[in-house]
Amino acid sequence: MADKTPFRVIIVGAGAVGLYLGYALGLANIDYVILERKESAAAGMRNKKRTDGFTGNVLTTARFPEFMERRHGYPFVPIVRCDLPRILYHNLPDKETRIKTSSEVVAIETHSTGVQVHLKTGAVENGSLVIGADGVHSKIRSELELLYKAATGTDANVAPMMANFNGVIGRASNEDLRTEQNVLSRLAARRQSFNGEVHFATITPVPDPKPAVRQRVTMQDVEDHAASLGHVVVCRGVTFKDLWDNTGKNTLWKLNQEGLLTRWHHDRIALVGDAVHKSTSQNGLELNLGLQSAASLANELQSLLERDPLPVTSAIDQAFSRYQRTREEEVQFILRMGRKMVRDSASKSWGTWLWTRLMLPWLDIESFGYGIITSLMMIRQGLVLLYVPFIGKQGSMAWKNKPLPAL
Ligand SMILES: Cc1cc2nc3c(=O)[nH]c(=O)nc-3n(C[C@H](O)[C@H](O)[C@H](O)COP(=O)(O)OP(=O)(O)OC[C@H]3O[C@@H](n4cnc5c(N)ncnc54)[C@H](O)[C@@H]3O)c2cc1C
């Protein structure tokens, strides 16, 4: 691929957002490299069913995929979360030269025409700017905050990412589960990638929430957590204990972080994905938010470099500011929604009890709440890479952003 200019973007993190951003920059002929701390990139969504946790009765049925396809023209494809980086990785052009694994970034220096990125190995990468797509525990965020404080004497972000909830995420075989096979297996049958498995996540409030840091959790902690929820009815005749007894070794401990930074960029550094905005997993939109932000960032960089192949720092800063402005409103909305959803699900209040026992069975929330509201407030507004021509499809609801007409 012939890159247009000597401008070089260093993306830190080969998660789904970093890989997607690389792909998008490649389409704009912008030179880039992706630095990934792990030995391999592509190391590794789930499904949901709404039942009442007291009786196990099914409250709503998921007709969401049909509604979405009719409304937006594209099939709704659930993807197992760890498969997505793999798909993005295998389809990334020139990945052998573009991605450098075992390349943990430990420090960044910026100067008037570019950046120097220092790796744990002692190597140094030179580039024009750095994008931190390095997840919720972002090192690039810490570097940005240090540089900002040194330059201005004030803190870049005063509200850190918080770990307010935790739980486990796992997959259980549904073959031996005794009852309600029709309900449990229907999910697997509809979504073939789940291969007869039930995917589940638990969410419990952390009594003493702390800023999100990497945690070491023993298997005993995970077992204790599962035992404390053993009585919860997953569907009629099946408790969480039954599910847990059928759970394979893929179970993960998951801290459920939340947070939104006020400063998404400084100097020649910007953040994208979980590094800058993290919604709770309850609304299942963290990754979507990250991909949308990466598209917005790619659009800004493409437009900037088209006007000026070697932009100065102030022009880069303006492009980063536009990126933040474009994304902030939607991100805040989704984060507020996720915040409310996770608290409603994890609370034992009368309000929650009334809602799940009396309201949900009568209200087709899948088609109303999650259908029309999601379509109008979110999906319809989906960003496109403004510089990539293609023939878009449309359903009954018009897209807000239209692609460039195909040549
Ligand atoms: C089990 C599970 C299920 C999920 N389900 C859903 C879902 O249903 N829907 C949804 O929208 N979201 C879901 N999420 C959240 C979603 O996976 C994240 O929002 C998404 O992965 C964020 O992508 P990212 O690329 O920003 O960060 P990450 O995926 O965290 O990737 C960051 C990358 O940066 C690398 N890195 C970190 N530090 C450095 C460094 N110093 N130097 C170099 N590389 C570094 C890491 O190794 C990693 O590869 C789920 C998450 C989990 C864990």
The ligand as an SDF file (V2000), in Angstrom:
LIG
                    3D

 53 58  0  0  0  0  0  0  0  0999 V2000
  -15.9900  -10.7330   28.4860 C   0  0  0  0  0  0  0  0  0  0  0  0
  -16.3520   -9.4310   27.8660 C   0  0  0  0  0  0  0  0  0  0  0  0
  -17.5460   -9.3020   27.1590 C   0  0  0  0  0  0  0  0  0  0  0  0
  -17.8700   -8.1000   26.5310 C   0  0  0  0  0  0  0  0  0  0  0  0
  -19.0620   -7.9780   25.8430 N   0  0  0  0  0  0  0  0  0  0  0  0
  -19.3390   -6.8310   25.1830 C   0  0  0  0  0  0  0  0  0  0  0  0
  -20.5330   -6.6770   24.4290 C   0  0  0  0  0  0  0  0  0  0  0  0
  -21.3920   -7.5380   24.3900 O   0  0  0  0  0  0  0  0  0  0  0  0
  -20.7440   -5.5170   23.7290 N   0  0  0  0  0  0  0  0  0  0  0  0
  -19.8200   -4.5150   23.7560 C   0  0  0  0  0  0  0  0  0  0  0  0
  -20.0340   -3.4900   23.0920 O   0  0  0  0  0  0  0  0  0  0  0  0
  -18.7050   -4.5990   24.5110 N   0  0  0  0  0  0  0  0  0  0  0  0
  -18.4440   -5.7360   25.2070 C   0  0  0  0  0  0  0  0  0  0  0  0
  -17.3140   -5.8280   25.9620 N   0  0  0  0  0  0  0  0  0  0  0  0
  -16.4320   -4.6710   26.0700 C   0  0  0  0  0  0  0  0  0  0  0  0
  -15.5370   -4.6020   24.8830 C   0  0  0  0  0  0  0  0  0  0  0  0
  -14.8410   -5.8120   24.7520 O   0  0  0  0  0  0  0  0  0  0  0  0
  -14.5850   -3.4270   25.0590 C   0  0  0  0  0  0  0  0  0  0  0  0
  -15.3440   -2.2410   25.0690 O   0  0  0  0  0  0  0  0  0  0  0  0
  -13.6030   -3.3760   23.9170 C   0  0  0  0  0  0  0  0  0  0  0  0
  -12.7810   -4.5340   23.9410 O   0  0  0  0  0  0  0  0  0  0  0  0
  -12.7330   -2.1430   24.0100 C   0  0  0  0  0  0  0  0  0  0  0  0
  -11.8530   -2.1740   22.9360 O   0  0  0  0  0  0  0  0  0  0  0  0
  -10.4980   -1.3730   22.9910 P   0  0  0  0  0  0  0  0  0  0  0  0
   -9.8080   -1.7490   21.7180 O   0  0  0  0  0  0  0  0  0  0  0  0
  -10.7810    0.0520   23.3110 O   0  0  0  0  0  0  0  0  0  0  0  0
   -9.6960   -1.9570   24.2610 O   0  0  0  0  0  0  0  0  0  0  0  0
   -9.1740   -3.4220   24.5600 P   0  0  0  0  0  0  0  0  0  0  0  0
  -10.0140   -4.4600   23.9170 O   0  0  0  0  0  0  0  0  0  0  0  0
   -8.9940   -3.4760   26.0480 O   0  0  0  0  0  0  0  0  0  0  0  0
   -7.7560   -3.4780   23.8350 O   0  0  0  0  0  0  0  0  0  0  0  0
   -6.6450   -2.7730   24.3430 C   0  0  0  0  0  0  0  0  0  0  0  0
   -5.3900   -3.4210   23.7680 C   0  0  0  0  0  0  0  0  0  0  0  0
   -4.2750   -2.6210   24.1370 O   0  0  0  0  0  0  0  0  0  0  0  0
   -3.2160   -3.4600   24.5790 C   0  0  0  0  0  0  0  0  0  0  0  0
   -2.3860   -2.6660   25.5080 N   0  0  0  0  0  0  0  0  0  0  0  0
   -2.7170   -2.2370   26.7530 C   0  0  0  0  0  0  0  0  0  0  0  0
   -1.7100   -1.5150   27.2830 N   0  0  0  0  0  0  0  0  0  0  0  0
   -0.7340   -1.4690   26.3570 C   0  0  0  0  0  0  0  0  0  0  0  0
    0.5650   -0.8560   26.3110 C   0  0  0  0  0  0  0  0  0  0  0  0
    1.0510   -0.1400   27.3370 N   0  0  0  0  0  0  0  0  0  0  0  0
    1.3170   -1.0230   25.1770 N   0  0  0  0  0  0  0  0  0  0  0  0
    0.8490   -1.7410   24.1110 C   0  0  0  0  0  0  0  0  0  0  0  0
   -0.3780   -2.3520   24.1120 N   0  0  0  0  0  0  0  0  0  0  0  0
   -1.1560   -2.2080   25.2130 C   0  0  0  0  0  0  0  0  0  0  0  0
   -3.9250   -4.6180   25.2490 C   0  0  0  0  0  0  0  0  0  0  0  0
   -3.0990   -5.7610   25.3510 O   0  0  0  0  0  0  0  0  0  0  0  0
   -5.1270   -4.8130   24.3160 C   0  0  0  0  0  0  0  0  0  0  0  0
   -4.8390   -5.7010   23.2620 O   0  0  0  0  0  0  0  0  0  0  0  0
  -16.9840   -7.0120   26.6330 C   0  0  0  0  0  0  0  0  0  0  0  0
  -15.7900   -7.1390   27.3570 C   0  0  0  0  0  0  0  0  0  0  0  0
  -15.4770   -8.3310   27.9640 C   0  0  0  0  0  0  0  0  0  0  0  0
  -14.1740   -8.4630   28.7400 C   0  0  0  0  0  0  0  0  0  0  0  0
  1  2  1  0
  2  3  1  0
  2 52  2  0
  3  4  2  0
  4  5  1  0
  4 50  1  0
  5  6  2  0
  6  7  1  0
  6 13  1  0
  7  8  2  0
  7  9  1  0
  9 10  1  0
 10 11  2  0
 10 12  1  0
 12 13  2  0
 13 14  1  0
 14 15  1  0
 14 50  1  0
 15 16  1  0
 16 17  1  0
 16 18  1  0
 18 19  1  0
 18 20  1  0
 20 21  1  0
 20 22  1  0
 22 23  1  0
 23 24  1  0
 24 25  2  0
 24 26  1  0
 24 27  1  0
 27 28  1  0
 28 29  2  0
 28 30  1  0
 28 31  1  0
 31 32  1  0
 32 33  1  0
 33 34  1  0
 33 48  1  0
 34 35  1  0
 35 36  1  0
 35 46  1  0
 36 37  1  0
 36 45  1  0
 37 38  2  0
 38 39  1  0
 39 40  1  0
 39 45  2  0
 40 41  1  0
 40 42  2  0
 42 43  1  0
 43 44  2  0
 44 45  1  0
 46 47  1  0
 46 48  1  0
 48 49  1  0
 50 51  2  0
 51 52  1  0
 52 53  1  0
M  END
$$$$
